[in-house]
Amino acid sequence: MALTESGYSGGSNSRGTVRLNGQLTLINTGPAPITIRAIQAERPGIQVRGMGQARLIRPGGTGQILVDLTLECSTAFQPEPLSVRFSVETEDKRLREARYPVALVGSAWQEDALRMCEPRLDS
């Protein structure tokens, strides 16, 4: 399972595109530990990339992964969930790909991005 978390630690707004750093909280619902090696998602208006760190998550445990987000203010937040792809190393050292839908509408990522998308009156 994967959930967006506000981890805003900087960003920029350039011509309707917002770049910011966020967090994705992962919950290991399986019976064995897993190591998340990479995260990636893309569709028109949004691109998500893991920031390169591996994270071991024990069975029933949670872990936060830092991600880099690029969002188009006008198109990023569609009603359908974003399919996020994970490269997962299992206990037997095998790499597998897993996908999980992540809801963006109403998420912490949407709140952070919309604050940056709003036109500034003082600029």
N, C-alpha and C positions, 0 to 999 in steps of 0.2 A: 504494500500500500504506500502511496506517496501523497503528501500534502504540501501546499505552498506555505511558506513562512516569510514574514517580513524580516528581512535581513539587510535592509537598505543601508548601504555604506558608501554611497556615492553614485553619481550618474550624470548624464548629460542629455540635453534636449537640442536636437538639430533638425530643423525643417520637418517637424512632425514625427521624428523618430527619437525614442528614448532608449538610452542604455543605462542599465543599473545592475547592481549585484543583489542577489536574493538568496534565500535558502530553500531547500526542499527537504522536508522531514520524511524519512523512509522508515517503514515498520516491517520487520521481518516476521511474516506470519507462518513461515515454514518451520520444519523440525530441526534444521541444522544451521550453523553459522554461514553467512555469506559475506563476500567482500565486494562492494560496489567499486568497479574500476573506472567506469565512464558513464556519463549521462548526456543525452542529446535529444532534441526535439526541434521540429521545424514544420511550419506551414505558412501560407501567406500571412504576413503581418507580425510573425513572431519567430524568434530563434532562441533556443536555450542550449547552453553548453556548460558541462561540468568544468570546474576550475582545476582539474588535474589531480586532486588528492583521492587516494583510495580510502575506503571506510569499511571496517569490519563491523558487522551487525549480528549480534547473537540472536538465537531463536527467541521470538517474543520481544526483542529489544528494538530500540529506535536509534536513529542516527541522523545528523544533519549534514547535508552536502551543500557547499557553496556553488552557486551557478551564476553565470553571466547571461543577462537577458538583453535582447534587442527587440524592441516593440514599436510597431507603427501605431501611433495614437488612434488613427481612424479605423483600423482593421484588426488589431491584435485580439480583441476580446469577443470572440464568437461564442454562441451558446453551447456548442458541442465541446466536450473536453479535448484537451491536447493530448495526443498519444506520445508519451515520453518513453524513450528507449534506454535501457540500462544494460551495460556490460557487467555481468555478475560472475564472480569466481566462486565455485562451490567448494565444499570441504575436500573433495577429491581432486582439487586443482584444475578442474575443467572450467573453461570459459563458456558462458551461455548468454544469450540475449533474451531479455524479458521486456515486455511493454506493459505500461500501466496508464490508464486515462487519468489526467489531472484536470480538475475543474478550474477554470481561470476566472469566470464571471463571479464577482463577489469575493475574490481572493485577496490576500494581502498584496500580491504582485499587482493586481489591478488597482488597488488603492494607491500604492506607491507611484505607479506609472501615471495614473490620472492626475495626481498632484503635479507631476512634472509636465504633463501635456497641457494643462490649463495656461492660457495666455497670462502673462504677468503685466499688471498695470503699471508697475514701477520701472519697466525696462524700455 
